[in-house]
Amino acid sequence: MSLSICTIGHGRADHLLNLIEGLRRQVLPPAEIVIAVMQDDPYDLPDAGFPVRQIMMDDRGLALAAARNAAAQAATSDKIAFLDIDCIPAPDFVADYTSLLDRGEALLMGEMLYLPAGATQDGIDYDRFAGTAVLHSERAGPPDDMIGECSDYRCFWSLNFAMHRAAFDRVGGFDERYRGYGGEDTDFGRVVSISGLPIRWCRGALAYHQYHPHHMPPVHHIDSVIANATLFAEKWGHYTMEHWLQCFELMGLVRMDGPRPVRVREVTEDDLALTRQQAHEPYASAATVFRLLTGRAAMAAA
C-alpha cells in the first residue's frame, strides 16, 4: 500500500483544495488523505479519486498535537506523511517518501519552498512554482545526497515529514498537553531523538507552502507560546522558543521572572504591525524582527 497523508484543518478551505489537487497529480497516488478537522463543520470537498477521510475533533480549539495524533491513528497505511493544510505537494512527493521510507526506519523531513502572494490564483502550475518559490532563510536546504543526517532535534518541523506508522506509535506521538500554537514540534523532535530513531533531511518529497498572512514572532498566539514554553521547561529542564520569548521581551510584552516568562501587557496594533508578514514576502521571519528590535535597543542605549 502507498502512503497515507495526514493533515490538520482549521479554516483555510482553499488551501486544502489545492493540497488535494496536488495529491491528484501525483506520479504515485496516495492511499488516502486523513484530515483531523478542528472546526464545527467538515470541509466541502470534491471527489479526489482516492479516499478522503475527515476526522472530527471534539475540541474545536487549536489542539494541534491531539489532531496530528488523531490523523495518524486513523491512517490505514504502514507509512504516513504529515503535510500541513497550506502546502501543495510536488508530483513526486508520495513516490519520494514511499521509496525513502523503504530504506529503513527514520523520521524524514522533505524539502519545502515558499510561494509568494498570488502564486496560486491561476491554479497549480509547477513550472511557475519552481521559478518563484524560495527557500526559507532560517531553514536548511536539501542534503547533497538523497538522505542527510539531522543532528539537532530542534530543526524538526511538522510542516512536512514522514515516518513508519509503527515508529510513530512506538515513540508515543505528540504530547497532547501542548495546547494552541508552539512547542509541540520541538518536543516531538526531542522525543524521537532520545528514542534512537534517526532524524534525516531528504532530497525530494518537495512541497510548496502557500502564502497566507502571518505574524512572526507569533504575537497573536503569545499566551499559548508562554504556556507551552513553560510546559517544555517543566518536562525537559530548559525552555524552547527562546528566540520568540526574547522578541516578546524586547517588545515589552513579556518580562522574565527568573527564567520564567510572564506577560505584562496586552498585544496592540503596533505589535501586530511590527510582526505582520508583508505581502511581498513569501514567508514570515522572526530573525528579521529580532534584528530590528536589537538594533532599536542598541540605539536607545547609546
N, C-alpha and C positions, 0 to 999 in steps of 0.2 A: 504494500500500500504506500502511496505517496505521503506527502507532508500535510499535517493539519495546521492551518493558520489560525492563530488566536489573536483577537484584538479586544479592546475595551472601548465602550462608547458612551459619551455624554454630549449630546448635540453633534454638530459637525456632520450633518447628514450628507452634504455634498461631497465632503472629503471621503466618506465611507463609500459612496457610489463610485468615486474614482479608484479607490483601493480595489473594490470588487471588479471593476472594469480591467484594472491591471492584472488581476488574477485570471480573468477570462482570456487574456492574451498570453498566458504562459506557454512556453515550449512543452513543459510537463505540467499538466493541470494539478491543482491541489486536491487532496482527498476531500477537503471541506474548508469552510471558514466558520469558526465559532466566535460569536460576538457576545461578550458579557455586557449587558445593557444597564447603564446606571441612570436611567430616566424613567418617567412614568409609563411611556408607551414604546412598543417596539418600533424599529425602523421600517419604513415602507420601501421594500427593496424589490427589484426586478428579478426574473429568473436568471440565474448565472450560468447554468449548465453544469453546476456541481452543487453539492449540498451547502446551504447557508442556514446556520442554526443560531437562533438568538436565545441567550440565557438571561432571563430577567432577574436582576439582583433585588433582593428585598430592601437593601439600603440604597436610597436614591442619591446619597451624597457621594463625594469623591473617595470611595473606598477602593483605591487603585490596587493595593496589594490583594485584597479579597477578590476583586474582579478578575485579576490575572489568574489567581488560583482556580476560580470557578471555571474560567475558559479552558484552562489546562485539564482540569478534571473531567470536563465534558468532551474533550477531544477523543477521537476514536483511533487515531494512528499512533504508532510507537515512536514517531518523530514529530516534534511540534516546533513551530516557529512563531514567535511573538512579533507582531508588526503593528505599530501604533496607527490609529484610525486616520491620521493626517498624512500617511505615507502611501506612495504608489510603487509597487514592486516592478522592477525591470523584468523583461521577458524570461530571463534565465534564473530568476530568484528561486523558484521552487526546485528546479533541477540542480542548481548550485548547492543549496543546503542539503538536498537529498543525497547528493554524491559525497559531499564533505562529511556528513554525519556517518557515512559508511566507513570512514577511516578510523572510527573509534569514538569512545565517549568523551565529550568535551562540551563546554559552553562556547558556542561560536557566535561571533559578532560580525555581521555583514557590513558592507560598505553603505555609507549614507552621503547623499548630496542634497543641497538645499536649493529650492526653486524660488525665484523672485516673485513678487506680486504679479498676478495676471498670467502666469505661465500656463495655467490650465483652463483659461477662459474659452479657448477653442478646442478643448478636449485633450486627450492624451496623444502626444507626439514625441516619441522617444528620441528622435533625431534632434528636435528642438530642445528637449530637456538636456541632452548631452552637451549642447552648445551654450546653455545658460546657467545650469546648476553649478554650485560651488561647494567646496569642502568647508566645513565649519573650522574656523581658525583655532578653536580650542579642543579639537578632536584629532586623533591620529588618523593618518591616511592608511590606505591598504598596505599590507605587508609585501615584501619583494616576492615571496613565494605564495602559493595558494593559501597556506595557513602560517600564521606567525604567533609566537607566544606573547601573551599579555601578562606581565609580571606584577601589575598593580591592580588589585580588585577595584580600586576607586575609579578606574576607567570604564567599568561596566555601566552600560546604559541600556535600559529596557526597550528603547525605541525599535530595535531590530536585532533579534537574537534567536538562536535555535539550539535545541538540545534533545536528547532522547527523553521520552516521557518517563522511563524508569529512573533516569538520573534526576529529573525534576522531582519526582516523588521521593527519592532517597534523601535529597537534601532538605525536603520539607516545604518546598515552595517559598513564597514570600511571607514575611511576618505580618500577619493581619492586624497587629496592634498599631501599625503605622496608618494614620488616617489623613486624608487630604493629600496635599502636594508635598513631595520632597522626602528624601531619606530612604525610602523603601528599596530603591535601586542599589544604593551603596551597601545597605545591609545585606541584600541578597548576594551581591558580589562577594562580600566577605564570607558569608556562609558557604558559598560554593568554593571559595579559595581554601578555607580551612578544612573542607571535606576531602581535599585532594583532587577534586575534579579540575582539569586544566581549563583555563580561560584563554581563548585564542581569537585573534583577528582573522578575518577571511578576505581574500581577494575574490570578489564576486558577491553573490547574494545582495545585489545592489538594490536600494530603494531610494526614491526621491521624496523628500519632505515637502509637503505643500505649504505654501505661505499662509500664515494667519497672524493677526496682531497678537503680540505677547509682551510681557514685561520681564526684564532680566536685569538685576535680581528680581525674583517674583514677589514684589511688594503686595500684590493682590492676594497672595497666599501666606502672608507673613506669620499669622498665628499658627498655621499648621507646620510651617518651616521651623518655628521655635519649638513647638511641641515635639515634632519628630526628631529634631536635632538633640533635644533633651533625652528622649527615649533611647536614641542611639548611644548617647554618652552613658546612660544608666546600664545599658546592655554590654557595651564594649570598653568603657573606661575612658573614652575621649569623644570629642564632638566631631560631627561631619557637617558638611555645607558651610564650612568656616568662611569661605570667600563671600557667601551671601550674608552671613551674620556680620562680617566686617563692613560690608557695604551699608547694612542697616544701621550699624553703629555710627559710621561716618555721616549718615543722613540724619542722625539724631532720633531715629525710630526705636533704637534698642540701646540699652546700657548693659554692660557686662557686670553682673553681681558675682564677683569672683569669676569662675569660668562659665557661669550660668547666664544665658541671655534673658533679659526681661524687657518687654515692650513698654515704652514710656509715653507714647502719644499715638494718635490716630494717623492713618495714611491720608495725605492730602492730594489734591490735584497736581500740585508741584512735584510731589514724589512720583506720581504716575507719569507725568510728562517726562521726568528725568529718565525713567526706566523703560519708557514705551519704545518698542521696536518701530522704526520708521519705515514707510512704505518702500523706500529704495533699498532697504536692507533685507536680504533673504533669510536672515536669522537674527535672533537677539543675542547680545553678548554681555555677560556680567563683567568680563575683564575690561571692556570699554568703559563701563560706568565706574568701575573701581579706579581706573587710571584717572578719570575725570575728578572723582572725589578726592583722591590722594593729592592730585595737583592743587585742588582748591584748598585743601588743608595745609599744604606746604606754603602756599601764598599767604594764607591767613596767619601762619606762624612766623613769616619773615618780617 
